[in-house]
Amino acid sequence: MATVSRGLPEQPHLDVPRRAARALLTAWQKRNPEARERIRAQHPKFQRAPAATLDAAVFKLADAQLVIAREYGFAGWPELERRIEGNAAAAELLRAIRANDRAVTVRLLRVHPGLLHVPLRSGNWGPPMSHAANLGRLELVQAIAALGARDFQHAFERAVLQGRTECARWLLAQGAELTPGIILGSCETLNPAGFRFLLEAGAPLADRAGNRLAPLAHVLETYARNPAGKHAILELFVQQGTALPDTPILALHRGDVTRLREHRRRDPHLFARRFALTEIYPPELGCAADGRSGLHWTPIAGATLLHLAIDFQEREIFDWLLAEGADVNAPATVDRDNFGGHTPLFNAVVNGAQRDAAFARALLARGADSRVRANLRKFLDWCEEPRWHEARSVTPAEWARTFPDQSWVNDAALALLD
């Protein structure tokens, strides 16, 4: 089961997490397996505790409140209380930081000093100084630090995650550390500026366990879609001595049309090839052995290069494939459970953060059939309750309209199918 992650609403009320804590306590008392896993995931006292040990433990309302607070991204219940009680000031402070308004930011923090150490938006973004670092507001970072902020390490990690190198350099000088695994953040966000900064600063090109393939796997498997950033980071890997295999898929990941041309010269049937997940996310480069850790949108197992160019937003490769006659109605492989068979148009309408209709428009102009039907099955990784979503005999438009997470749907592309 995945860890529950919560976000505060714009107008939070303490009664909501209070009810959630009481509900969690009741669920634990009833030996609910989900409650047990949530406690293990968030409560430091019970991490990795066997079921029998946890069931026999003393678990009070205060323990349930700690779990709920951590699910909201706070260190503990008092921090969550302070954040909610100071919500109006916190909302104003958020606006001031986003507007890069130093005077208002300083005034608010002097009036509400408790907000210096409380996450404003979420645990990930962190307290005000980290929030400012995430946005690259160096003068604000310095002003907030002068007021007594202590989150230098978290602010540094947010700065390099977003490639805010000026902030990162200053925070490093204040005592932030190049901790093992810190480079994974810029790999996740495909941010070459942060990645390059860390390399030059001497950060280890490995995860916390010393696995030197983990950062490369992060780049290939991430949910982020920033082709230019991805290409730049992969080239930095090569410059660091990483040997990338000469395959059509690595040429796609690197955005290298020249190498793809050469692969097609060697294999005239390249456009008709269907690629397994383990080819798209190669285990020899640190990816999961079954290829299932890669984060994509419409399924890509058994897909063609045209499907993949859409999912990974490789527009130059997509245009080249169409110009060279790639089949816009090529179905993906159908698996033994009869799922698959979807054409690139399905990928063009459910594709995460993409918001323009360029891929769908180009496919339709080349004769893509919007009436074709397929059976699709997609594991929903991001839900509070991860599960399989199945859609049978759906058109691309029906696939989009019935998809559980509408934030993944490209509304502009869908509009072309009406």
N, C-alpha and C positions, 0 to 999 in steps of 0.2 A: 504494500500500500504506500502511496506517496504521502509526504508530509503535507498536512493542511497548511495553507497559507492564506491569511486574511488581509484585507485592506480596510482602513477606516473610511467611513462615508464622509461626505463634506460636513455634515452636521452630526458628529458622533455623540452618543449618550452612554454614560457608564452603565446604564441598566442592561444594555445589550451584551457586553462581555460578562457582566455579573450573571445573567441568565445562562450564558454559554458555559461558564464555570460550574454552576450548579448542575446543569445538564450533564457535563462531563463527569462530575462526581457521582451522580446517580448512575450513569452508564457503567462506570468502574465498579460500583457496588453490585451491579447486576452481572459483572464479569463479561461485559461486552468486548469482543475481540478488537473492534476498531478503536474503542477507547484505550485499551491496553497499548495498542501500537502508537497512538498519538502521545500517550504519556512517555513511552520509551523514546520517541523521537525528540521530545522537547524538554523533559525533566532530567537535569543532570544526575540526580540521585538514582534514577531508574533506567538509565541507558544500558542496553544489553542485559537487563535483568531477565532471568527466566520467568515464564508465566507464573509458576508456582510461587516464586519469591515476590513478584509484584502483587499477586492476589492476596498474599499473607501480610503485605506491608501496611503500615499506617499511612493512609492517603487522605489528607484533609482538604477542606475547601481552599485553604491557602495554596496547597499544591496544585489544585485544579486551576486556580487563578494564575499561577506561574505558567502553566502550560498554555493557557489561553493568551496570556500576554506575549509569550514567545511566538505563538502562531500569528500574532499581529505584527511581529518583528521587533518587539521591545524586550529589553533585558529582564524585566520583571514587572509585577503588578503596580508598584508605586510609580514607575516610569510611565506606564500606560495611563494611570490615573492623572498624572501631571499633564500629559499630553491632551487628554480629553477635557480636563478642567480648564486648560488654557487654550481651548480650540480657537476662539475668536482671535486671540493674539497670534497663535500659530499660523492661522490662515493669512493674517495680515503680514506676518513675517515672511511667509512663503512668497507672497506677491512682491514684497520689497526685494528679496533676493533675486527673484526672476527678473525684476526690473533693474537690477544692479544699482539699487538705491542705498548707498552707504549710510546716509544720515538716518533714514527711517529704520534700517536694520539695527544700527547701533542704539537708537532710542528705544526700540522695542525690547532689545535684549537687556538694556539697563533697567527697564521697568519690570521685565519678566525674566530674571536671571536663570530661573529653573529651566527655561527652554534651551539654554546653551547645550544641555546634555541629553535632550530628548529628540528622537527622530521626528522630523516634521511631516514627511510624506509617507515614508515606510522605513522599515529596518534597513533595507538595502541602501537607500539614499542617505540615511543617517541623520545626525543632528545638523544644526545650521551650517557649521563650518564644512562638513562633508557635502552638504547640499550645494553650497556655493562652489566647492571644488569640482563637483560633478558638472557644473555649468561653466567652469573656467573663469570664475570671478575672483581673480587674485587679490584685488584690493579688499574685497569683502572677506576673503579668507584671512587676510592679515588683520583686519579690524576685529573680526570675531575671535581670533586667537588672542588678541590683546585684551579681550574682555574675560578670558579665562577658559576658553574651549580646550578640551583635552583630546579630542578625537583625531589626532594627527595621522595615525596609521590608517584609519578608515577613510579619512579625507584623501590621503595619498593613493589608496587603492581605487577610490572613485575617480580621481584625476587621471590615473594611467589607463583605467578602463575606458574613459572617454577621449583619451589622447590630449588632455589638457596639460601639456608638458610644462608650461610656465608655472602653473600651480604645483605640479608634481615636483619640479626642481626645488621650489621654495620649501615645500613640505619635507622633502628628503633632507634638506639642510637643517630642519628643525628637529630631526630625530626619527623620522619615519624610516622603516627598514625594508630592505629588499628580501622579504620573506620567501621561503621556498614555495613555489606554486603561484606566486603573484602574477606571473606572465600569462596565466590561463585566462585572466579577465579580458585582456586585449585580444586574445585568440577567440574568445566567445563572441565579442562584439565586432570582430574583424576590423580592429582599429590599428592601422599600421604605425601611426604616430606614437601611440602608447607602447606598442610592441618594440619599435626601434629605440625609443627612449630607454626602456628597461634593458635591452641588450647592451646599449652603450654604457649604461650605469653599472653593468656587471651582474644583472639578475640571472639566476640559473635558468637555463632553457629546459625546465623539467617541472613535474608536479611536486607535491610535498613529499612523496615517497621516493623521489629521485628518478621517476620514469621519464626518460627523455623523449619518448614517443607521444606522451599524453598531450603536450601543447599542439602537436601536429594533428592528432586525432580531433582535438577541440576545433581546430580551424575547419576540418572537413565535415564534422558532424553538427556544427552549431546551427541553431535556429536563425541566426542573423543572415541577412542577405545584403551584402555590400561587395559586389564583384571586384571593383577596383581595389578595395582594401584587402580582399582575400588574395588577389593576384600578387599584390605587393608583399604581403606577409609570406606567402609561399616562396617568393624569390629571396626573401631574407633567410628563410630556412636553407635554401640552396647555398647562399653565401656563407652560411654557418657550417656547411659541410654535409647537410642532409641530402642523401641520394633519393630522388623521387623517380619512381619507375616510369618508363616511357610507354604509357598506355593511353588509349583514347580518353578514358575517364579522367586521368590526371591532366591531360591536355585541356579537357573541359573545365576542371577545377581551376586550372591556371589561366583560363581564358585565351588559350593559344590556338588560334585558327590555323596558323602555319603548320603546327604539329598535327592537327586534325587532317589537314589536306594530305600530309604525308601518310598518315594512317589509312586514309581512304584510297590513296594510290596503291598501298600494299593490299588492302582489302576492299575491293569494289562493292562488297555487300555490307559495308559498315553501317550505312543508314538503316538497314533492315535488322541489325543486331538488337537483341533485347539484353539488358544488363541486370544481373542479380545484385541484391543489396551489398553482398560482400565484394563486388567489383566497384560499386559506387563508394562504399565506405570500407576500404581495404584493411583487413585485420593486420597485415604485415606492416601497416603504417600506424598501428596502435588502436584502430577502431575495434568495436565489439566484434567478437568472433562470428556472430550471426547477422551483423550489419544493422541490427535493430535500434542501436543507440542514436543513429543519425536522425536529425529532426527535419522533417519535410512536411508537405501539406497534403495534397492529393497523393495517393500511393505512387511510388516510383519503382517498386520492385518489378522487374520484367519490362521496364520502360525503354524506349528508344532515346537516342541523343536529343531528339526534338522535345520529347516530354521533359527531359532533364534540363535542357537549356531554359525552359520556362520556369521550372521550379527554382533553379539556382540564379535566375534573372540574368543569364548570359546573353544579352541582346545581340552582340556582334556575331556570336556563334549561331544564334537562332536565325538571324538574317542570312547568314552564309548557308545554313542548312536548307532554308527555303529556296534560295537562289540556285542551289545545286539540285533541287528537285526532291527533297525529302518528302515522304508521304505524310500529308497533314491528317490523314485518317488512319494512320497505323495504330492498331490496337496493342495495348500492353499484353504481356503473357497472361493467360488464364491459369490459375493455380488449381491444385487438386480438389479444392473446395468450391470451385467454380467462381472465384472472385478474380477480377481483372478484366481485361478486354477493353479498357477505357482508352480513348484517343487523347491526343494532346489538348484538345479543347476542354476536357475535364480539368486538366491541370491549370488551364488559363483562367478558370472561374473560381477555383478554390486554391489560393496560392498565398496565404498569409498576409503579409503587409503590403502586397502590391495593390496599387490603387488606380493605375491607368489601364486602359483597354488595349494597349499596343499589341500585345501578343494575340489576344482573341481577334482583334480586327484583322491582323495579318493572316491568321489561320483561315478566317471566314473568306477573305479575299482570294485565297488560294483554293477554296472549295471545301473547307472543313464542313462536315455534316453535323448540324446541331441536333438532328433527330436520332442519332445513334444511341443505343442503350447498352448499359453495362451493369455488372454487379460489382460493388466496391465495398471494401472493408478497411476501416482506418482506426488505429489505436489512438485514443485521445489522451495524450500525455499530460496536458496542462490542466485538466479538470481536478477539482478537489477529490473526485472519485474517478480515477483513471479507468477507462472501459473501452470496449470495442464499439464502434458505430458501424452498422451495416446498412447498406442501401442496395436494393435489388431492382434490376431492370429500370434504371433511371437514365434520363437524358442528362447532358451537362447542366442544363438549367435546373432540373429537378435535384440533381446532386448538390448544387449550390443552395437552392431554396430550403432544402431539408437538412442542411448540415447543422449540427448542434451548436457550433461556435460561429456565429455570423460575422465575427471580427476577422475570420479567415477568408471570407467571401469577397471577391472582387466585384463590387456593385457595378462599376463602370463596364466591366466585361459582361456581366450578367445582363445588363440593359441591352446589349447588342443582340441578345438571343430572344428578346421579346417580340 
